[in-house]
């Protein structure tokens, strides 16, 4: 019996679809194997230029004063562009590292938020497993289903913290030069106070990331000198930039001011409470976080702060936030495996 034409055609298309599925599965397997090999070859530290012998604040870079067109035009939360005056200040030339954070913990006995039990009163909806001390970890999926929900690659892992960024069984041993991650705004502020500093404001951070140059329409292309995601996020990373995941600080060329990793590698916390747009900044010369009682309507009950710079997970097909003007909200009590920080200091210039 001869099959009807439409049935024969459908079978042919099904055959092509099956071959495509097999090819995709094979490509994903090959990509995963390539990433594993690449990880074993990545450097554990990158050399930084020696600080000047007479540097007033070793490890920090002077950011001169200027006027910033704050924001960008890719996502709604980056708008509207606002003219903001930024006074001169000092900024860490790299993200705070594991070694630096470890020195703080040793000296102070500080316990990070991820190492404490979750506040059940703030999160009554969470199941018992998610109230245990822990943090959120990125796990690259081998396949995606449905509409590609982020829950397929982000998981709350009990036991994950700054010492064990990927959860129990992972360690920062030998990774002292890597940016510390799995920290919250409370942790970053505690470290900054210990150093006699603060976290940068959103405007300070963005002005520094732009090299103290006012660019109202910056380039939106994926940067070459930054640790971002190359390939199809979240299933395949070709690591053309040299790294599959987080990199040691200072492995890419600095910007015009001598600041490393302002774009990519790890998202960075700022001291500013998050607002869904820049509209509330009209007339403000510098941004300061509003008190908790003044949080905008619809904000997270636990509070949120602005994070900047994107991370090693930003790709052209997802999260184009490898830009100085990009911004995102971060819950104050949630540590994540791609989030770190650097500190700022208001003091006389060189």
Sine and cosine of phi, psi and omega as CSV:
sin_phi,cos_phi,sin_psi,cos_psi,sin_omega,cos_omega
0.00,0.00,0.74,-0.68,-0.01,-1.00
-1.00,0.02,0.76,-0.65,0.01,-1.00
-0.94,0.33,0.58,-0.82,0.09,-1.00
-0.85,0.53,0.41,-0.91,-0.06,-1.00
-0.85,0.53,-0.70,0.72,-0.07,-1.00
-0.92,0.40,-0.52,0.86,0.02,-1.00
-0.94,0.33,-0.69,0.73,0.04,-1.00
-0.87,0.49,-0.68,0.73,0.00,-1.00
-0.91,0.42,-0.64,0.77,0.02,-1.00
-0.90,0.44,-0.66,0.75,0.02,-1.00
-0.89,0.46,-0.64,0.77,0.01,-1.00
-0.89,0.45,-0.69,0.72,0.01,-1.00
-0.91,0.42,-0.61,0.79,0.05,-1.00
-0.89,0.45,-0.61,0.80,0.04,-1.00
-0.91,0.42,-0.68,0.73,0.05,-1.00
-0.89,0.46,-0.68,0.74,0.01,-1.00
-0.88,0.48,-0.68,0.74,0.02,-1.00
-0.88,0.47,-0.67,0.75,0.03,-1.00
-0.90,0.44,-0.63,0.77,0.02,-1.00
-0.90,0.43,-0.66,0.75,0.02,-1.00
-0.89,0.46,-0.69,0.72,0.03,-1.00
-0.90,0.44,-0.66,0.75,0.01,-1.00
-0.90,0.44,-0.67,0.74,0.02,-1.00
-0.90,0.45,-0.69,0.73,0.02,-1.00
-0.88,0.48,-0.67,0.74,0.02,-1.00
-0.91,0.42,-0.63,0.78,0.02,-1.00
-0.91,0.42,-0.67,0.74,0.02,-1.00
-0.90,0.44,-0.65,0.76,0.03,-1.00
-0.90,0.44,-0.71,0.71,0.01,-1.00
-0.89,0.46,-0.66,0.75,0.00,-1.00
-0.90,0.44,-0.66,0.75,0.01,-1.00
-0.89,0.45,-0.67,0.74,0.02,-1.00
-0.91,0.42,-0.64,0.77,0.01,-1.00
-0.90,0.44,-0.65,0.76,0.01,-1.00
-0.90,0.44,-0.67,0.74,0.02,-1.00
-0.87,0.49,-0.69,0.72,0.03,-1.00
-0.90,0.43,-0.65,0.76,-0.03,-1.00
-0.90,0.44,-0.67,0.74,-0.02,-1.00
-0.85,0.53,-0.61,0.79,-0.04,-1.00
-0.94,0.33,-0.29,0.96,-0.05,-1.00
-0.97,-0.24,-0.09,1.00,-0.07,-1.00
-0.96,0.29,0.56,-0.83,-0.01,-1.00
-0.93,0.37,0.46,-0.89,0.02,-1.00
-0.99,-0.12,-0.14,0.99,0.05,-1.00
-0.33,-0.94,0.45,-0.89,0.07,-1.00
-0.80,-0.60,0.66,-0.76,-0.06,-1.00
-0.94,0.34,0.71,-0.71,0.07,-1.00
-0.96,-0.28,0.51,-0.86,0.07,-1.00
-0.86,0.52,0.60,-0.80,0.02,-1.00
-0.92,0.39,0.66,-0.75,0.03,-1.00
-0.96,0.29,0.55,-0.84,0.03,-1.00
-0.87,0.49,0.60,-0.80,-0.06,-1.00
-0.87,0.50,-0.53,0.85,-0.03,-1.00
-0.98,-0.20,0.35,0.94,-0.02,-1.00
-0.89,0.46,0.80,-0.60,-0.04,-1.00
-0.92,0.38,-0.49,0.87,-0.01,-1.00
-0.68,-0.74,0.99,0.12,-0.07,-1.00
-0.81,0.59,0.67,-0.74,0.00,-1.00
1.00,0.09,-0.01,1.00,0.01,-1.00
-0.87,-0.49,0.38,-0.92,-0.03,-1.00
-0.86,-0.51,0.65,-0.76,0.04,-1.00
-0.98,0.19,0.76,-0.65,0.05,-1.00
-0.93,-0.38,0.93,-0.36,-0.06,-1.00
-0.94,0.35,0.33,-0.94,0.00,-1.00
-0.93,0.36,0.35,-0.94,0.05,-1.00
0.09,-1.00,-0.04,-1.00,0.02,-1.00
-0.94,-0.33,0.78,-0.62,-0.10,-1.00
-0.92,-0.39,0.70,-0.71,0.21,-0.98
-1.00,0.03,1.00,0.01,-0.13,-0.99
-0.93,0.37,0.78,-0.63,0.10,-0.99
0.92,-0.38,-0.16,-0.99,-0.03,-1.00
-0.39,-0.92,-0.13,-0.99,-0.14,-0.99
-0.82,-0.57,0.25,0.97,-0.05,-1.00
-1.00,0.08,-0.73,0.68,-0.02,-1.00
-0.87,-0.49,0.43,-0.90,-0.12,-0.99
-0.86,0.51,-0.60,0.80,-0.06,-1.00
-0.93,0.36,-0.19,0.98,0.01,-1.00
-1.00,0.05,-0.12,0.99,-0.07,-1.00
-0.96,-0.27,0.32,-0.95,-0.18,0.98
-0.98,0.20,0.36,-0.93,0.10,-0.99
-0.89,0.46,0.69,-0.72,-0.05,-1.00
-0.77,-0.63,0.69,-0.73,0.09,-1.00
-0.99,0.15,0.86,-0.51,-0.07,-1.00
-0.77,-0.64,0.75,-0.67,0.08,-1.00
-1.00,0.09,0.77,-0.64,0.00,-1.00
-0.86,-0.51,0.84,-0.55,0.07,-1.00
-0.98,0.22,0.37,-0.93,0.02,-1.00
-0.90,0.44,0.54,-0.84,-0.02,-1.00
-0.34,-0.94,0.17,-0.99,0.07,-1.00
-0.97,-0.24,0.57,-0.82,-0.01,-1.00
-0.66,-0.76,0.65,-0.76,0.07,-1.00
-0.80,0.60,0.71,-0.71,-0.03,-1.00
-0.97,0.26,-0.30,0.95,0.08,-1.00
-0.73,-0.68,0.21,-0.98,0.17,-0.99
-0.91,0.42,0.49,-0.87,0.06,-1.00
-0.88,0.48,0.73,-0.68,-0.10,-1.00
-1.00,-0.10,0.18,-0.98,0.08,-1.00
-0.85,0.52,-0.68,0.74,0.00,-1.00
-0.88,0.47,-0.67,0.74,-0.02,-1.00
-0.92,0.38,-0.66,0.75,0.01,-1.00
-0.93,0.36,-0.60,0.80,0.03,-1.00
-0.89,0.46,-0.61,0.79,0.03,-1.00
-0.89,0.45,-0.64,0.77,0.05,-1.00
-0.89,0.45,-0.73,0.69,-0.02,-1.00
-0.90,0.44,-0.66,0.75,0.00,-1.00
-0.90,0.43,-0.65,0.76,-0.05,-1.00
-0.97,0.25,-0.53,0.85,-0.14,-0.99
-0.95,-0.31,-0.33,0.95,-0.09,-1.00
0.96,0.28,0.30,0.96,-0.07,-1.00
-0.90,0.43,0.62,-0.78,0.07,-1.00
-0.90,-0.44,0.85,-0.53,-0.08,-1.00
-0.95,0.31,0.29,-0.96,-0.02,-1.00
-0.86,0.50,-0.65,0.76,-0.02,-1.00
-0.92,0.39,-0.29,0.96,0.02,-1.00
-1.00,-0.05,0.03,1.00,0.03,-1.00
-0.94,-0.34,0.39,-0.92,0.07,-1.00
-0.91,0.42,0.55,-0.84,0.00,-1.00
-0.94,0.35,0.64,-0.77,0.02,-1.00
-0.93,0.36,0.95,-0.31,-0.05,-1.00
-0.91,0.41,-0.52,0.85,0.00,-1.00
-0.92,0.40,-0.58,0.81,0.01,-1.00
-0.98,0.21,-0.41,0.91,-0.05,-1.00
-0.71,-0.70,0.92,0.40,-0.03,-1.00
-0.92,0.40,-0.30,0.95,-0.06,-1.00
-0.99,0.14,-0.20,0.98,-0.10,-0.99
-0.98,0.21,0.63,-0.78,0.10,-1.00
-0.95,0.32,0.33,-0.94,-0.05,-1.00
-0.80,0.61,-0.61,0.79,-0.05,-1.00
-0.89,0.46,-0.54,0.84,-0.04,-1.00
-1.00,0.00,0.06,1.00,0.10,-0.99
-0.99,-0.15,-0.08,1.00,0.06,-1.00
-0.96,0.28,0.43,-0.90,0.09,-1.00
-0.82,0.58,0.74,-0.68,-0.03,-1.00
0.10,-0.99,-0.16,-0.99,-0.06,-1.00
-0.40,-0.92,0.10,-0.99,-0.03,-1.00
-1.00,-0.05,0.72,-0.70,-0.08,-1.00
-0.83,-0.56,0.68,-0.74,0.10,-0.99
-0.99,0.15,0.78,-0.63,0.06,-1.00
-0.76,-0.65,0.91,-0.41,-0.07,-1.00
-0.92,0.39,0.85,-0.52,-0.02,-1.00
-0.97,0.23,0.47,-0.88,0.06,-1.00
-1.00,0.07,-0.33,0.94,0.08,-1.00
-0.44,-0.90,0.38,-0.92,0.00,-1.00
-0.89,-0.46,0.52,-0.85,0.04,-1.00
-0.76,-0.65,0.36,-0.93,0.05,-1.00
0.89,0.45,-0.67,-0.74,-0.06,-1.00
-1.00,-0.03,0.20,0.98,0.03,-1.00
0.97,0.25,0.75,0.66,0.01,-1.00
-0.89,0.45,0.66,-0.75,0.02,-1.00
-0.85,0.52,-0.34,0.94,0.04,-1.00
-0.90,0.43,-0.21,0.98,0.04,-1.00
-0.98,0.19,-0.27,0.96,0.04,-1.00
-0.78,-0.63,-0.07,1.00,0.11,-0.99
-0.92,-0.40,0.76,-0.65,0.00,-1.00
-0.70,-0.72,0.66,-0.75,0.13,-0.99
-0.98,0.18,0.85,-0.53,-0.08,-1.00
-0.89,-0.47,0.94,-0.34,0.10,-1.00
-0.85,0.53,0.71,-0.70,-0.02,-1.00
1.00,-0.06,-0.14,0.99,0.08,-1.00
-0.98,0.19,0.71,-0.70,0.05,-1.00
-0.29,-0.96,-0.14,-0.99,-0.11,-0.99
-0.90,0.44,-0.48,0.88,0.04,-1.00
-0.98,0.19,-0.45,0.89,-0.03,-1.00
-0.74,-0.67,0.96,0.28,-0.17,-0.99
-0.86,0.50,-0.50,0.87,0.01,-1.00
-0.99,-0.14,0.08,1.00,-0.03,-1.00
0.96,-0.27,0.01,-1.00,0.03,-1.00
-0.79,0.61,0.66,-0.75,-0.05,-1.00
0.99,-0.11,-0.22,0.98,0.11,-0.99
-0.95,-0.30,0.34,-0.94,-0.09,-1.00
-0.46,-0.89,0.35,-0.94,0.11,-0.99
-0.99,-0.15,0.17,0.99,0.03,-1.00
-0.85,0.52,0.79,-0.62,-0.05,-1.00
0.98,0.20,0.04,1.00,-0.04,-1.00
-0.87,-0.49,0.57,0.82,-0.01,-1.00
-0.89,0.45,-0.42,0.91,-0.02,-1.00
-1.00,0.03,0.00,1.00,0.03,-1.00
-0.99,0.11,0.45,-0.89,0.08,-1.00
-0.88,0.47,0.72,-0.70,0.09,-1.00
-0.94,0.35,0.69,-0.72,0.04,-1.00
-0.76,-0.65,-0.07,-1.00,-0.07,-1.00
0.88,0.47,0.63,0.78,0.06,-1.00
-0.87,-0.49,0.45,-0.89,0.02,-1.00
-0.95,-0.31,0.03,-1.00,0.04,-1.00
-0.87,0.49,-0.62,0.79,0.02,-1.00
-0.89,0.45,-0.67,0.74,0.01,-1.00
-0.91,0.42,-0.72,0.70,-0.02,-1.00
-0.90,0.44,-0.66,0.75,0.01,-1.00
-0.92,0.39,-0.59,0.81,0.04,-1.00
-0.89,0.45,-0.68,0.73,0.05,-1.00
-0.89,0.45,-0.72,0.70,-0.02,-1.00
-0.87,0.49,-0.68,0.73,0.04,-1.00
-0.89,0.46,-0.64,0.77,0.02,-1.00
-0.88,0.48,-0.54,0.84,0.02,-1.00
-1.00,0.06,-0.06,1.00,-0.07,-1.00
0.97,0.26,0.52,0.86,-0.07,-1.00
-0.76,-0.65,-0.18,-0.98,0.10,-0.99
-0.73,-0.68,0.05,-1.00,0.25,-0.97
-1.00,0.10,0.48,-0.88,0.05,-1.00
-0.94,0.35,0.49,-0.87,0.17,-0.99
-0.96,0.29,0.21,-0.98,0.05,-1.00
-0.86,0.51,-0.68,0.73,-0.02,-1.00
-0.92,0.39,-0.68,0.73,0.05,-1.00
-0.85,0.52,-0.74,0.68,-0.04,-1.00
-0.87,0.49,-0.75,0.66,-0.06,-1.00
-0.92,0.40,-0.64,0.77,0.03,-1.00
-0.88,0.48,-0.68,0.74,0.02,-1.00
-0.92,0.40,-0.66,0.75,-0.01,-1.00
-0.90,0.44,-0.49,0.87,0.02,-1.00
-1.00,0.07,0.12,0.99,0.03,-1.00
0.95,0.32,0.47,0.88,-0.03,-1.00
0.85,0.52,0.65,0.76,0.06,-1.00
-0.79,-0.61,0.70,-0.71,-0.05,-1.00
-1.00,0.06,0.98,-0.21,0.01,-1.00
-0.90,-0.43,0.96,-0.29,-0.04,-1.00
-0.96,0.27,-0.48,0.88,0.03,-1.00
-0.79,-0.61,0.98,0.21,-0.06,-1.00
-0.95,0.32,0.25,-0.97,0.01,-1.00
-0.93,0.37,0.71,-0.70,0.00,-1.00
-0.98,-0.19,0.06,1.00,-0.03,-1.00
-0.94,0.35,0.48,-0.88,0.08,-1.00
-0.90,0.45,0.82,-0.57,-0.09,-1.00
-0.95,0.32,0.57,-0.82,0.04,-1.00
-0.98,0.17,-0.61,0.80,-0.04,-1.00
-1.00,-0.10,0.90,0.43,0.02,-1.00
-0.28,-0.96,0.46,-0.89,0.03,-1.00
-1.00,0.02,0.99,-0.11,0.03,-1.00
-0.80,-0.61,-0.15,-0.99,-0.06,-1.00
-0.99,-0.16,0.83,-0.55,0.10,-0.99
-0.95,-0.32,0.83,-0.56,-0.04,-1.00
0.84,-0.54,-0.26,-0.97,-0.05,-1.00
-1.00,-0.01,0.97,-0.24,0.04,-1.00
-0.96,0.29,0.66,-0.75,0.06,1.00
-0.97,-0.25,0.30,0.95,-0.18,-0.98
-0.99,-0.17,-0.35,0.94,-0.08,-1.00
-0.54,-0.84,0.85,-0.52,0.02,-1.00
-0.86,-0.52,0.91,-0.40,-0.02,-1.00
-0.97,0.25,-0.25,0.97,0.04,-1.00
0.83,0.56,0.64,0.77,0.04,-1.00
-0.89,0.46,-0.38,0.92,0.02,-1.00
-0.99,0.11,-0.02,1.00,0.04,-1.00
0.97,-0.23,-0.12,0.99,-0.06,-1.00
-0.65,-0.76,0.68,-0.73,0.08,-1.00
-0.99,0.14,-0.68,0.74,-0.01,-1.00
-0.83,-0.55,-0.63,-0.77,0.01,-1.00
-0.88,0.47,0.56,-0.83,0.00,-1.00
-0.91,-0.41,0.38,-0.93,0.19,-0.98
-0.86,0.50,0.43,-0.90,0.00,-1.00
-0.93,0.38,0.53,-0.85,0.12,-0.99
0.98,0.20,0.34,0.94,-0.01,-1.00
-1.00,0.05,-0.16,0.99,0.01,-1.00
-0.88,-0.48,0.35,-0.94,-0.05,-1.00
-0.86,0.51,0.62,-0.78,0.03,-1.00
-0.97,0.26,0.22,-0.97,0.09,-1.00
-0.99,0.14,-0.14,-0.99,-0.11,-0.99
-0.89,0.46,-0.39,0.92,0.01,-1.00
-1.00,-0.01,-0.16,0.99,-0.06,-1.00
1.00,-0.05,0.34,0.94,0.02,-1.00
-1.00,-0.10,0.74,-0.68,-0.04,-1.00
-0.98,-0.17,0.57,-0.82,0.18,-0.98
0.85,0.53,0.55,0.83,0.08,-1.00
-0.93,0.36,-0.44,0.90,0.07,-1.00
-0.89,-0.45,0.72,-0.70,0.01,-1.00
0.98,0.20,-0.15,-0.99,-0.07,-1.00
0.92,0.40,-1.00,0.04,0.07,-1.00
-0.81,-0.58,0.64,-0.77,0.22,-0.98
-0.83,0.55,0.45,-0.89,-0.03,-1.00
-0.79,-0.62,0.74,-0.68,0.02,-1.00
-0.95,0.32,0.58,-0.82,0.18,-0.98
-0.87,-0.49,0.17,-0.99,-0.03,-1.00
-1.00,0.08,0.02,1.00,-0.08,-1.00
-1.00,0.01,0.75,-0.66,0.14,-0.99
-0.89,0.45,0.59,-0.80,-0.07,-1.00
-0.98,0.21,0.68,-0.73,0.18,-0.98
-0.82,-0.58,0.50,-0.87,-0.11,-0.99
-0.95,0.31,-0.10,0.99,0.10,-1.00
-0.38,-0.92,0.06,-1.00,0.05,-1.00
-1.00,-0.02,0.09,1.00,-0.09,-1.00
-0.87,0.48,-0.53,0.85,-0.06,-1.00
-0.96,0.26,-0.10,0.99,-0.08,-1.00
-1.00,0.01,-0.03,1.00,-0.04,-1.00
-0.83,0.56,0.80,-0.60,0.06,-1.00
1.00,0.09,-0.06,1.00,0.01,-1.00
-1.00,-0.03,0.72,-0.69,0.00,-1.00
-0.99,0.11,-0.52,0.86,0.01,-1.00
-0.56,-0.83,0.55,-0.84,-0.08,-1.00
-1.00,-0.05,0.78,-0.63,0.11,-0.99
-0.82,-0.57,0.59,-0.81,-0.03,-1.00
-0.92,0.39,0.74,-0.68,0.07,-1.00
-0.94,0.35,0.42,-0.91,0.06,-1.00
-0.89,0.46,0.33,-0.94,-0.07,-1.00
-0.84,0.54,-0.53,0.85,-0.01,-1.00
-0.95,0.33,-0.23,0.97,-0.03,-1.00
-0.96,-0.30,0.37,0.93,0.01,-1.00
-0.90,0.43,0.59,-0.81,-0.02,-1.00
-0.91,0.40,0.41,-0.91,0.02,-1.00
-0.86,0.52,0.68,-0.74,0.01,-1.00
1.00,0.05,-0.05,1.00,0.00,-1.00
-0.95,0.33,0.37,-0.93,0.03,-1.00
-0.86,0.51,0.66,-0.75,-0.01,-1.00
-0.89,0.46,-0.37,0.93,0.02,-1.00
-1.00,-0.05,-0.05,1.00,-0.01,-1.00
1.00,-0.03,0.46,-0.89,0.05,-1.00
-0.64,-0.77,0.51,-0.86,0.08,-1.00
-0.82,-0.58,0.35,-0.94,0.00,-1.00
-0.97,0.23,0.73,-0.69,0.16,-0.99
-0.90,-0.44,0.46,-0.89,-0.15,-0.99
-0.70,-0.71,0.42,-0.91,0.23,-0.97
0.99,-0.14,-0.21,0.98,-0.05,-1.00
0.95,0.32,-0.17,-0.99,-0.03,-1.00
-0.45,-0.89,-0.12,-0.99,0.03,-1.00
-0.92,0.39,-0.09,1.00,0.00,-1.00
-0.99,-0.15,-0.04,1.00,-0.03,-1.00
-0.99,0.16,0.78,-0.63,-0.05,-1.00
-0.70,-0.71,0.33,-0.94,0.02,-1.00
-0.87,0.50,-0.52,0.86,-0.02,-1.00
-1.00,0.03,-0.05,1.00,-0.02,-1.00
-0.30,-0.95,0.81,-0.59,0.06,-1.00
0.89,0.46,0.94,0.34,0.06,-1.00
-0.98,0.19,0.82,0.57,-0.07,-1.00
-0.95,-0.31,0.44,0.90,0.12,-0.99
-1.00,0.07,0.78,0.63,-0.05,-1.00
-0.67,-0.74,0.52,-0.85,-0.01,-1.00
-0.88,0.48,-0.57,0.82,-0.05,-1.00
-0.99,0.12,-0.10,0.99,0.00,-1.00
-0.96,0.27,0.44,-0.90,0.02,-1.00
-0.45,-0.89,0.35,-0.94,0.01,-1.00
-0.42,-0.91,0.38,-0.93,0.03,-1.00
-1.00,0.01,0.57,-0.82,0.09,-1.00
-0.72,-0.70,0.81,-0.58,0.04,-1.00
-0.87,0.49,0.68,-0.73,-0.13,-0.99
-0.91,0.41,-0.45,0.89,-0.09,-1.00
-0.95,-0.32,0.33,0.94,-0.04,-1.00
-0.86,-0.51,0.88,-0.47,0.06,-1.00
-1.00,0.00,0.58,-0.81,-0.09,-1.00
-0.69,-0.72,0.49,-0.87,-0.13,-0.99
-0.97,0.24,0.03,1.00,0.05,-1.00
-0.81,-0.59,0.40,0.92,-0.08,-1.00
-0.83,-0.55,0.82,-0.57,0.04,-1.00
-0.71,-0.70,-0.50,-0.87,-0.03,-1.00
-0.18,-0.98,0.17,-0.98,0.20,-0.98
-0.63,-0.78,0.28,-0.96,-0.09,-1.00
-0.94,-0.34,0.31,-0.95,0.01,-1.00
-0.81,-0.59,0.36,-0.93,0.01,-1.00
-0.60,-0.80,0.81,-0.59,0.11,-0.99
-1.00,-0.05,0.93,-0.36,-0.05,-1.00
-0.37,-0.93,0.30,-0.95,0.00,-1.00
-0.83,0.56,0.54,-0.84,-0.01,-1.00
-0.97,0.26,0.08,-1.00,-0.03,-1.00
-0.93,0.36,0.00,0.00,0.00,0.00
